[in-house]
Amino acid sequence: MRVFLLVFILIIVMLISAMLGAKNDQAVSFDYLLNVIEMRLSILLMLFFAAGVLFSGLVFALIWIKLKWHVGRLQKQQRKAEQQKSELVSS
């Protein structure tokens, strides 16, 4: 439910920015390594916002996977320690 609410808010923000950007027809030249292109400022801002969301999602996913792997390794160590403890108690 929480994820749905966050996605809904993100979509609303994108729609509002698109509506405001539709009123702004100012063209800017975007100079990158290979070429120079002319595009509307609102489209350029939305592209960079989307790229930032994707990049931060990728970083979050990588950190989450690393933490899940670490938790699994710690749980395995815990099970091994509990098994050794039960062997010591029983002998």
OpenMM code with the backbone's topology and positions (N, CA, C; nanometers):
from openmm import Vec3, app, unit

residues = "MET ARG VAL PHE LEU LEU VAL PHE ILE LEU ILE ILE VAL MET LEU ILE SER ALA MET LEU GLY ALA LYS ASN ASP GLN ALA VAL SER PHE ASP TYR LEU LEU ASN VAL ILE GLU MET ARG LEU SER ILE LEU LEU MET LEU PHE PHE ALA ALA GLY VAL LEU PHE SER GLY LEU VAL PHE ALA LEU ILE TRP ILE LYS LEU LYS TRP HIS VAL GLY ARG LEU GLN LYS GLN GLN ARG LYS ALA GLU GLN GLN LYS SER GLU LEU VAL SER SER".split()
positions = [
    Vec3(0.0833, -0.1191, 0.0000),
    Vec3(0.0000, 0.0000, 0.0000),
    Vec3(0.0874, 0.1250, 0.0000),
    Vec3(0.1959, 0.1199, 0.0756),
    Vec3(0.2840, 0.2353, 0.0849),
    Vec3(0.3515, 0.2630, -0.0494),
    Vec3(0.3921, 0.1565, -0.1177),
    Vec3(0.4564, 0.1722, -0.2479),
    Vec3(0.3570, 0.2304, -0.3474),
    Vec3(0.2334, 0.1833, -0.3427),
    Vec3(0.1303, 0.2358, -0.4310),
    Vec3(0.1113, 0.3851, -0.4089),
    Vec3(0.1100, 0.4275, -0.2843),
    Vec3(0.0919, 0.5695, -0.2526),
    Vec3(0.2099, 0.6512, -0.3048),
    Vec3(0.3315, 0.6008, -0.2887),
    Vec3(0.4487, 0.6733, -0.3371),
    Vec3(0.4492, 0.6834, -0.4900),
    Vec3(0.4133, 0.5757, -0.5571),
    Vec3(0.4068, 0.5783, -0.7039),
    Vec3(0.2972, 0.6746, -0.7491),
    Vec3(0.1851, 0.6744, -0.6807),
    Vec3(0.0757, 0.7652, -0.7139),
    Vec3(0.1197, 0.9104, -0.6995),
    Vec3(0.1882, 0.9429, -0.5916),
    Vec3(0.2369, 1.0797, -0.5700),
    Vec3(0.3387, 1.1177, -0.6771),
    Vec3(0.4255, 1.0245, -0.7134),
    Vec3(0.5242, 1.0506, -0.8173),
    Vec3(0.4570, 1.0783, -0.9518),
    Vec3(0.3537, 1.0025, -0.9836),
    Vec3(0.2814, 1.0249, -1.1091),
    Vec3(0.2124, 1.1611, -1.1080),
    Vec3(0.1534, 1.1979, -0.9951),
    Vec3(0.0876, 1.3284, -0.9844),
    Vec3(0.1889, 1.4407, -1.0042),
    Vec3(0.3057, 1.4292, -0.9418),
    Vec3(0.4098, 1.5318, -0.9572),
    Vec3(0.4548, 1.5410, -1.1027),
    Vec3(0.4723, 1.4261, -1.1683),
    Vec3(0.5134, 1.4269, -1.3091),
    Vec3(0.4058, 1.4916, -1.3966),
    Vec3(0.2789, 1.4625, -1.3691),
    Vec3(0.1709, 1.5225, -1.4484),
    Vec3(0.1633, 1.6736, -1.4286),
    Vec3(0.1797, 1.7186, -1.3059),
    Vec3(0.1777, 1.8622, -1.2787),
    Vec3(0.2945, 1.9308, -1.3481),
    Vec3(0.4113, 1.8691, -1.3412),
    Vec3(0.5272, 1.9295, -1.4078),
    Vec3(0.5096, 1.9295, -1.5592),
    Vec3(0.4467, 1.8265, -1.6142),
    Vec3(0.4215, 1.8225, -1.7582),
    Vec3(0.3221, 1.9323, -1.7976),
    Vec3(0.2191, 1.9543, -1.7157),
    Vec3(0.1221, 2.0590, -1.7461),
    Vec3(0.1873, 2.1968, -1.7391),
    Vec3(0.2711, 2.2179, -1.6386),
    Vec3(0.3406, 2.3462, -1.6296),
    Vec3(0.4412, 2.3613, -1.7428),
    Vec3(0.5050, 2.2527, -1.7799),
    Vec3(0.6023, 2.2565, -1.8885),
    Vec3(0.5389, 2.2811, -2.0229),
    Vec3(0.4147, 2.2423, -2.0397),
    Vec3(0.3459, 2.2644, -2.1663),
    Vec3(0.3267, 2.4135, -2.1934),
    Vec3(0.3174, 2.4908, -2.0890),
    Vec3(0.3023, 2.6359, -2.1037),
    Vec3(0.4362, 2.7025, -2.1353),
    Vec3(0.5478, 2.6353, -2.1061),
    Vec3(0.6800, 2.6921, -2.1265),
    Vec3(0.7385, 2.6347, -2.2556),
    Vec3(0.7377, 2.7148, -2.3614),
    Vec3(0.7870, 2.6691, -2.4912),
    Vec3(0.9303, 2.7142, -2.5186),
    Vec3(1.0002, 2.7573, -2.4162),
    Vec3(1.1362, 2.8063, -2.4367),
    Vec3(1.2287, 2.6909, -2.4745),
    Vec3(1.3002, 2.7073, -2.5847),
    Vec3(1.3940, 2.6054, -2.6305),
    Vec3(1.5336, 2.6382, -2.5787),
    Vec3(1.6037, 2.5354, -2.5383),
    Vec3(1.7419, 2.5514, -2.4924),
    Vec3(1.8300, 2.4562, -2.5728),
    Vec3(1.9553, 2.4935, -2.5853),
    Vec3(2.0479, 2.4031, -2.6539),
    Vec3(2.1209, 2.3220, -2.5481),
    Vec3(2.1189, 2.1920, -2.5671),
    Vec3(2.1824, 2.0996, -2.4734),
    Vec3(2.3071, 2.0446, -2.5417),
    Vec3(2.4229, 2.0789, -2.4857),
    Vec3(2.5506, 2.0398, -2.5434),
    Vec3(2.6068, 1.9236, -2.4628),
    Vec3(2.6130, 1.8075, -2.5253),
    Vec3(2.6756, 1.6929, -2.4625),
    Vec3(2.7953, 1.6517, -2.5463),
    Vec3(2.8640, 1.5468, -2.5084),
    Vec3(2.9927, 1.5141, -2.5697),
    Vec3(2.9873, 1.4961, -2.7209),
    Vec3(2.8848, 1.4331, -2.7722),
    Vec3(2.8828, 1.3983, -2.9136),
    Vec3(2.8094, 1.4975, -3.0021),
    Vec3(2.7185, 1.5744, -2.9463),
    Vec3(2.6317, 1.6548, -3.0302),
    Vec3(2.5729, 1.7690, -2.9491),
    Vec3(2.5048, 1.8573, -3.0178),
    Vec3(2.4273, 1.9645, -2.9549),
    Vec3(2.2852, 1.9520, -3.0070),
    Vec3(2.1883, 1.9497, -2.9155),
    Vec3(2.0491, 1.9418, -2.9588),
    Vec3(1.9698, 2.0560, -2.8974),
    Vec3(1.8659, 2.0943, -2.9669),
    Vec3(1.7728, 2.1952, -2.9172),
    Vec3(1.6466, 2.1233, -2.8724),
    Vec3(1.6056, 2.1492, -2.7506),
    Vec3(1.4812, 2.0903, -2.7008),
    Vec3(1.4183, 2.1839, -2.5992),
    Vec3(1.2899, 2.1575, -2.5719),
    Vec3(1.2202, 2.2404, -2.4739),
    Vec3(1.2770, 2.2146, -2.3351),
    Vec3(1.2824, 2.3185, -2.2576),
    Vec3(1.3381, 2.3103, -2.1226),
    Vec3(1.2604, 2.2131, -2.0356),
    Vec3(1.1288, 2.2112, -2.0488),
    Vec3(1.0468, 2.1224, -1.9657),
    Vec3(1.0772, 1.9761, -1.9960),
    Vec3(1.0963, 1.9423, -2.1235),
    Vec3(1.1279, 1.8034, -2.1599),
    Vec3(1.2652, 1.7653, -2.1058),
    Vec3(1.3603, 1.8560, -2.1176),
    Vec3(1.4945, 1.8295, -2.0663),
    Vec3(1.4933, 1.8060, -1.9152),
    Vec3(1.4180, 1.8883, -1.8432),
    Vec3(1.4080, 1.8707, -1.6985),
    Vec3(1.3405, 1.7393, -1.6618),
    Vec3(1.2355, 1.7010, -1.7348),
    Vec3(1.1687, 1.5737, -1.7063),
    Vec3(1.2604, 1.4554, -1.7358),
    Vec3(1.3403, 1.4648, -1.8425),
    Vec3(1.4345, 1.3574, -1.8737),
    Vec3(1.5374, 1.3402, -1.7635),
    Vec3(1.5924, 1.4514, -1.7149),
    Vec3(1.6913, 1.4417, -1.6083),
    Vec3(1.6295, 1.3951, -1.4768),
    Vec3(1.5061, 1.4353, -1.4501),
    Vec3(1.4378, 1.3880, -1.3302),
    Vec3(1.4165, 1.2372, -1.3369),
    Vec3(1.3712, 1.1888, -1.4534),
    Vec3(1.3492, 1.0447, -1.4704),
    Vec3(1.4814, 0.9686, -1.4601),
    Vec3(1.5881, 1.0240, -1.5174),
    Vec3(1.7192, 0.9590, -1.5076),
    Vec3(1.7652, 0.9534, -1.3623),
    Vec3(1.7388, 1.0578, -1.2865),
    Vec3(1.7754, 1.0584, -1.1450),
    Vec3(1.6972, 0.9562, -1.0655),
    Vec3(1.5690, 0.9421, -1.0962),
    Vec3(1.4858, 0.8421, -1.0282),
    Vec3(1.5364, 0.7019, -1.0594),
    Vec3(1.5670, 0.6760, -1.1864),
    Vec3(1.6172, 0.5438, -1.2252),
    Vec3(1.7525, 0.5141, -1.1611),
    Vec3(1.8414, 0.6128, -1.1608),
    Vec3(1.9733, 0.5931, -1.1018),
    Vec3(1.9643, 0.5682, -0.9523),
    Vec3(1.8820, 0.6466, -0.8828),
    Vec3(1.8686, 0.6257, -0.7386),
    Vec3(1.8015, 0.4921, -0.7088),
    Vec3(1.7078, 0.4494, -0.7932),
    Vec3(1.6461, 0.3174, -0.7768),
    Vec3(1.7475, 0.2061, -0.7946),
    Vec3(1.8376, 0.2217, -0.8911),
    Vec3(1.9425, 0.1231, -0.9127),
    Vec3(2.0369, 0.1159, -0.7932),
    Vec3(2.0772, 0.2302, -0.7423),
    Vec3(2.1654, 0.2329, -0.6248),
    Vec3(2.0953, 0.1696, -0.5052),
    Vec3(1.9688, 0.2030, -0.4843),
    Vec3(1.8934, 0.1446, -0.3740),
    Vec3(1.8835, -0.0070, -0.3883),
    Vec3(1.8571, -0.0539, -0.5110),
    Vec3(1.8458, -0.1984, -0.5334),
    Vec3(1.9775, -0.2691, -0.5047),
    Vec3(2.0878, -0.2099, -0.5463),
    Vec3(2.2178, -0.2714, -0.5202),
    Vec3(2.2482, -0.2773, -0.3704),
    Vec3(2.2176, -0.1707, -0.2997),
    Vec3(2.2396, -0.1694, -0.1548),
    Vec3(2.1486, -0.2711, -0.0876),
    Vec3(2.0239, -0.2806, -0.1311),
    Vec3(1.9277, -0.3750, -0.0729),
    Vec3(1.9729, -0.5183, -0.0952),
    Vec3(2.0210, -0.5488, -0.2165),
    Vec3(2.0695, -0.6838, -0.2449),
    Vec3(2.1903, -0.7170, -0.1594),
    Vec3(2.2795, -0.6224, -0.1424),
    Vec3(2.3975, -0.6445, -0.0584),
    Vec3(2.3565, -0.6719, 0.0865),
    Vec3(2.2621, -0.5951, 0.1369),
    Vec3(2.2170, -0.6150, 0.2746),
    Vec3(2.1436, -0.7484, 0.2915),
    Vec3(2.0620, -0.7871, 0.1932),
    Vec3(1.9940, -0.9166, 0.2014),
    Vec3(2.0958, -1.0307, 0.2031),
    Vec3(2.1997, -1.0197, 0.1227),
    Vec3(2.3049, -1.1207, 0.1192),
    Vec3(2.3754, -1.1275, 0.2549),
    Vec3(2.4026, -1.0104, 0.3132),
    Vec3(2.4697, -1.0053, 0.4432),
    Vec3(2.3812, -1.0652, 0.5528),
    Vec3(2.2520, -1.0348, 0.5501),
    Vec3(2.1595, -1.0907, 0.6488),
    Vec3(2.1537, -1.2426, 0.6357),
    Vec3(2.1480, -1.2924, 0.5130),
    Vec3(2.1474, -1.4372, 0.4923),
    Vec3(2.2733, -1.5030, 0.5458),
    Vec3(2.3863, -1.4402, 0.5250),
    Vec3(2.5123, -1.4941, 0.5758),
    Vec3(2.5142, -1.4934, 0.7293),
    Vec3(2.4627, -1.3879, 0.7899),
    Vec3(2.4579, -1.3813, 0.9362),
    Vec3(2.3607, -1.4845, 0.9935),
    Vec3(2.2477, -1.5067, 0.9252),
    Vec3(2.1537, -1.6085, 0.9721),
    Vec3(2.2156, -1.7469, 0.9635),
    Vec3(2.2930, -1.7713, 0.8603),
    Vec3(2.3616, -1.8998, 0.8476),
    Vec3(2.4625, -1.9175, 0.9615),
    Vec3(2.5357, -1.8109, 0.9944),
    Vec3(2.6298, -1.8178, 1.1069),
    Vec3(2.5565, -1.8410, 1.2383),
    Vec3(2.4401, -1.7784, 1.2538),
    Vec3(2.3627, -1.7951, 1.3756),
    Vec3(2.3137, -1.9389, 1.3895),
    Vec3(2.2625, -1.9962, 1.2804),
    Vec3(2.2178, -2.1358, 1.2858),
    Vec3(2.3346, -2.2289, 1.3195),
    Vec3(2.4511, -2.2024, 1.2637),
    Vec3(2.5678, -2.2850, 1.2908),
    Vec3(2.6094, -2.2726, 1.4376),
    Vec3(2.6048, -2.1496, 1.4923),
    Vec3(2.6410, -2.1285, 1.6323),
    Vec3(2.5397, -2.1960, 1.7246),
    Vec3(2.4107, -2.1897, 1.6909),
    Vec3(2.3087, -2.2552, 1.7732),
    Vec3(2.3247, -2.4072, 1.7684),
    Vec3(2.3618, -2.4582, 1.6534),
    Vec3(2.3841, -2.6021, 1.6411),
    Vec3(2.5039, -2.6448, 1.7268),
    Vec3(2.6110, -2.5670, 1.7244),
    Vec3(2.7280, -2.5977, 1.8066),
    Vec3(2.6940, -2.5884, 1.9555),
    Vec3(2.6111, -2.4907, 1.9906),
    Vec3(2.5690, -2.4735, 2.1299),
    Vec3(2.4886, -2.5941, 2.1761),
    Vec3(2.3961, -2.6404, 2.0921),
    Vec3(2.3143, -2.7547, 2.1310),
    Vec3(2.4005, -2.8815, 2.1400),
    Vec3(2.5023, -2.8937, 2.0577),
    Vec3(2.5929, -3.0080, 2.0671),
    Vec3(2.6727, -3.0034, 2.1956),
    Vec3(2.7155, -2.8834, 2.2382),
    Vec3(2.7905, -2.8719, 2.3627),
    Vec3(2.7037, -2.8996, 2.4842),
    Vec3(2.5796, -2.8547, 2.4801),
    Vec3(2.4866, -2.8743, 2.5921),
    Vec3(2.4516, -3.0224, 2.6057),
    Vec3(2.4304, -3.0891, 2.4923),
    Vec3(2.3889, -3.2288, 2.4976),
    Vec3(2.5043, -3.3232, 2.5370),
    Vec3(2.6278, -3.2815, 2.5163),
    Vec3(2.7393, -3.3721, 2.5521),
    Vec3(2.7911, -3.3530, 2.6903),
] * unit.nanometer
topology = app.Topology()
chain = topology.addChain("A")
for resn in residues:
    res = topology.addResidue(resn, chain)
    for name in ("N", "CA", "C"):
        topology.addAtom(name, app.Element.getBySymbol(name[0]), res)
